[in-house]
Amino acid sequence: MNDLIKLIFAQIPKYITNFVNLISRPKRFVRERNQIDDESLTEALTFLGITFVLSLIITSPLRSEGVNLWQHVAARGLLIVIAVTVNAAVLRLSWRLVGGKADFLKFFIPFCYFYAIGNVFLDVTHLLALGVAKFWDPEFYQLIVEHFRKKSFLQSSEAEAFATRILADAQSGNFTKALVFITFVIISQSGWVAFFLWMVAGWGTFREVTGLSKERSLAAGVIFLVLAVLVFFFSFYAYVALTEW
């Protein structure tokens, strides 16, 4: 375990450099590393693995004290492997449907980077949103954390009672709780918006792989977006079933 931690920390400087380059120049970064060889695959998986460890650290405040850490890590790790593999397969299918042909690894390697960046966007924005809630409305923060751990997703009598109080306060002229709630939603969802926009910016990576036109690239993007939503719901329910918080 200590050797693994040392290995991860030794990779952090390179990870930071790669992260900055990937964010700023997604197509160029992936183009230089999207080769069908062991080195490119290892580098992509290492980037994804370090992102996974950072995600565990970022989300650690949400874990209950009684949760078995290693079962939690194993379940989340397994789900990430499945999610990346399935999404890469769906990505390849989307391009094949519009006439694009390329080896599976030509989609898998880039998607390791894309998935990792998306993970960072979502984790950071959710952390910021929770920070706002904790600072301005501790009651709301505690409600979110408890429901996250129970995986009830704010569908309970406590959540309904809290929503009723927000409306009552707003009607009486006190908009503090309502503003905190709205701010929480905006910040937490901004991660999805940022990821989508960055994904659009880097979509040309796959057009270069397949050599297709912009029109077919757009068609592949629409197909992938539809299929990715289905994969997301599958991954979401698997996440609920397998993970413990």
C-alpha positions in Angstrom: 0.0 0.0 0.0 2.8 2.4 0.9 4.5 1.6 -2.4 1.3 2.4 -4.3 0.9 5.8 -2.5 4.5 6.7 -3.2 4.0 5.8 -6.9 0.9 7.9 -7.1 2.6 10.9 -5.4 5.6 10.5 -7.7 3.3 10.9 -10.7 1.5 14.0 -9.4 3.8 16.6 -11.1 3.4 14.9 -14.4 -0.3 14.5 -13.8 -0.7 18.3 -13.2 1.2 19.1 -16.3 -0.9 16.7 -18.4 -4.1 18.0 -16.8 -3.3 21.6 -17.8 -2.3 20.6 -21.3 -5.4 18.4 -21.7 -7.7 21.1 -20.5 -6.2 23.8 -22.8 -5.4 21.7 -25.9 -7.6 18.5 -25.8 -7.2 17.5 -29.4 -3.5 18.1 -29.6 -2.9 16.4 -26.3 -4.8 13.2 -27.2 -3.5 13.2 -30.8 0.1 12.9 -29.5 -0.9 10.0 -27.1 -3.5 8.1 -29.1 -1.3 5.3 -30.3 -2.1 1.6 -30.2 0.8 0.5 -28.0 1.3 -0.4 -24.3 2.9 2.9 -23.4 -0.1 5.0 -24.6 -2.5 2.7 -22.9 -0.6 2.7 -19.7 -0.3 6.5 -19.7 -4.0 6.9 -20.2 -4.9 4.3 -17.5 -2.4 6.0 -15.1 -4.1 9.4 -15.7 -7.5 7.8 -15.0 -6.2 6.0 -11.9 -4.7 9.1 -10.3 -8.0 11.0 -11.0 -9.8 8.2 -9.3 -7.6 8.5 -6.2 -8.1 12.3 -6.2 -11.9 11.7 -6.5 -11.8 9.4 -3.4 -10.0 12.2 -1.5 -12.3 14.9 -2.6 -15.5 12.9 -1.8 -14.1 11.5 1.5 -16.1 13.9 3.7 -19.3 12.4 2.4 -18.5 8.8 3.5 -20.0 7.6 6.8 -17.5 6.5 9.4 -18.9 2.9 9.5 -18.4 2.3 5.8 -15.7 -0.3 4.8 -13.2 1.8 2.9 -11.8 -1.0 0.8 -15.2 -2.2 -0.3 -16.1 1.3 -1.1 -12.9 1.8 -3.2 -13.3 -1.6 -4.9 -16.9 -0.9 -5.9 -16.2 2.6 -7.2 -13.1 1.4 -9.1 -15.1 -1.5 -10.7 -17.8 0.9 -11.8 -15.3 3.3 -13.4 -13.7 0.5 -15.4 -17.1 -0.6 -16.6 -18.3 2.9 -17.3 -15.2 3.8 -19.3 -15.2 0.6 -21.3 -19.0 0.7 -22.1 -18.8 4.4 -23.0 -15.8 3.8 -25.3 -17.7 1.0 -27.0 -20.8 3.2 -27.4 -18.5 5.9 -28.8 -17.1 3.6 -31.3 -20.6 2.4 -32.3 -21.8 5.9 -32.8 -19.0 6.6 -35.2 -19.5 3.3 -37.0 -23.1 4.1 -37.6 -22.1 7.1 -39.6 -19.3 5.3 -41.5 -16.3 5.8 -39.2 -14.0 2.8 -38.6 -11.1 2.6 -36.2 -9.7 0.2 -33.6 -11.4 0.1 -30.2 -8.3 1.4 -28.5 -8.4 4.6 -30.6 -11.6 5.4 -28.8 -10.8 3.8 -25.4 -7.5 5.7 -24.8 -9.0 9.2 -25.5 -12.1 8.4 -23.4 -9.9 7.5 -20.4 -8.8 11.2 -20.5 -12.2 12.5 -21.3 -13.9 10.6 -18.4 -11.1 11.7 -16.0 -11.6 15.3 -16.9 -15.4 15.0 -16.5 -14.9 13.4 -13.1 -12.7 16.3 -12.0 -15.3 18.9 -13.2 -18.1 17.2 -11.4 -16.3 16.5 -8.1 -14.9 20.0 -7.8 -18.2 21.7 -8.6 -20.1 19.4 -6.2 -17.5 20.2 -3.5 -17.9 23.9 -4.0 -21.7 23.6 -3.9 -21.5 21.7 -0.6 -19.1 24.3 0.7 -21.6 27.1 0.0 -24.4 25.1 1.6 -22.3 24.3 4.7 -21.3 27.9 5.2 -24.7 29.6 4.6 -27.2 26.9 5.6 -25.8 24.1 7.7 -29.2 22.5 8.0 -29.5 22.2 4.3 -25.9 20.9 4.0 -26.6 18.1 6.6 -29.8 17.2 4.8 -27.9 16.8 1.5 -25.1 14.7 3.0 -27.5 12.4 4.9 -29.6 11.8 1.8 -26.5 11.3 -0.3 -25.3 8.6 2.1 -28.8 6.9 2.3 -29.1 7.3 -1.5 -32.6 8.6 -1.0 -31.9 11.7 -3.2 -34.0 14.2 -1.2 -37.2 12.1 -1.6 -38.3 12.0 2.1 -40.6 13.7 4.6 -37.6 15.7 5.9 -36.8 17.0 2.4 -40.5 17.9 1.8 -40.6 19.7 5.2 -37.4 21.6 4.3 -38.9 22.6 1.0 -42.0 23.8 2.7 -40.0 26.0 5.0 -38.1 27.5 2.1 -41.3 28.5 0.4 -42.7 29.8 3.7 -39.6 31.9 4.3 -39.7 33.3 0.8 -43.3 34.3 1.1 -42.5 36.2 4.3 -39.7 38.0 2.6 -36.7 35.9 3.8 -35.0 34.6 0.7 -31.8 33.3 2.3 -32.6 29.6 2.2 -34.0 29.9 -1.3 -30.9 31.7 -2.6 -28.6 29.1 -1.0 -30.6 26.3 -2.6 -30.6 28.0 -6.0 -26.8 28.7 -5.7 -26.2 25.1 -4.7 -28.1 23.8 -7.8 -26.4 26.2 -10.2 -22.9 25.4 -8.9 -23.4 21.7 -8.8 -24.8 21.6 -12.3 -22.1 23.8 -13.7 -19.8 20.8 -13.7 -22.0 19.1 -16.3 -22.1 22.2 -18.4 -18.3 22.6 -18.3 -17.8 19.0 -19.1 -20.2 19.1 -22.1 -18.5 22.3 -23.5 -15.0 20.8 -23.1 -16.2 17.5 -24.7 -17.5 19.5 -27.7 -14.1 21.3 -27.9 -12.3 18.0 -27.9 -14.7 16.1 -30.2 -12.5 16.7 -33.2 -10.2 14.1 -31.7 -12.5 11.3 -32.9 -13.0 13.0 -36.3 -9.3 12.8 -36.8 -9.3 9.2 -35.9 -12.1 8.3 -38.3 -11.3 10.8 -41.1 -14.9 11.8 -41.5 -16.5 15.1 -42.4 -17.8 17.6 -39.9 -21.4 16.7 -40.8 -20.9 13.1 -40.0 -19.0 14.1 -36.9 -22.1 16.0 -35.8 -24.3 13.0 -36.5 -22.0 10.8 -34.5 -22.1 13.3 -31.6 -25.9 13.3 -31.5 -26.0 9.5 -31.6 -23.4 9.3 -28.8 -25.3 11.8 -26.7 -28.5 9.8 -26.8 -26.7 6.5 -26.1 -24.6 8.0 -23.4 -27.7 9.1 -21.5 -28.9 5.5 -21.5 -25.4 4.4 -20.3 -25.5 7.1 -17.6 -28.8 5.7 -16.2 -27.5 2.2 -16.2 -24.3 3.3 -14.4 -26.3 5.4 -12.0 -28.4 2.4 -10.9 -25.4 0.2 -10.7 -23.7 2.9 -8.6 -26.7 3.0 -6.2 -26.8 -0.8 -5.9 -23.1 -1.4 -5.4 -21.6 1.5 -3.5 -21.9 2.2 0.2 -21.5 5.7 1.7 
